[in-house]
Amino acid sequence: MEDRYADGKDIRRNPDGSLIFTIQENESFTEISKRLYEAGIIESSIEFEIMIKKEKLENAIKPGQYTIGFDDDPKTIIQKITQ
């Protein structure tokens, strides 16, 4: 089975199986949510966006590379990308 993250630019797999997710400068939280959903990392982009809006974190997302583990839920991912 081919690993769709093996040679990815914005999403790559670490040797331990976790993913490196890259957020670009000026990327909106809706674009990030859509990419996370399309990659199968989150189950619902709408739920993810609601969680961000509820905490008023729309503008708190920082560009960079983030490690996302198997057991990271949406709340954990939001904490990682906004700290």
N, C-alpha and C positions, 0 to 999 in steps of 0.2 A: 504494500500500500504506500502510495506516494504521500509525503508530508507537504501539504500546501504552504507551510510556513518555513520550509528549509532555506529558501533563497529569497525570502520576502524583504521588501524595502522598509515598509512601515510596521510590519509584524514579522518577527523572527522567532525561531525556537531556540532556547538555551539547551545546553547538553543535559540539564536535569529535567527537561520537558516543559518547564515554564516558558512563558512567552515574553518577548520584549516588544512592547507596544510604543510606537513613536508618535508623539503629538507635535504637529508642526506649528510654527509661529502663526498667529491669527486664525487658527482653525477654530471654528465655532463648536460649542458643546453639542449642537445637533449633528454636525458632521462627525464628531467623535463618537457620539452615540450610534449613529448609523454604521460606522465602520466596525465598532465593537459588536454590534448585532450581526452584520453581514459575515463577520469572521467567526461567529458562533461562540463568542466570549460571554455575551449576555443574552438572556432569553427575550428581552423586550426593550427596544429603544425608547418606547413611550414611557415605560416605567422608569427607566434610567433618567430620562429628561425631567420627569415629574420630581424625582428625588433631588436632582440638582436644583430645580426651581424652588422646591419647598425649603431648601437650606440656603437659598439665595447665593448659589455658587456659580452662576452663569459666567461671571467674569473672573473667577478665581482659578480656573484651569491654567496650568503652566505648561508651556512647551517643554519637551524633553523625552527621554526614554524611561519607560516604567516596566518593571517586572511584574507580570501577572501570573499568579500561581493557579493550580487546579482548583483549589478550594476558595479562591477569592470571589466573594459575592459582589453585587453591584455597589453596595455601601462601602466595602473595602476598596474597590477600584476608585470610587469617587474620592475617598480619603487620600489615596496615593497620588492622584492627579491634581489635587488641590492644595497640597502641603508644600 
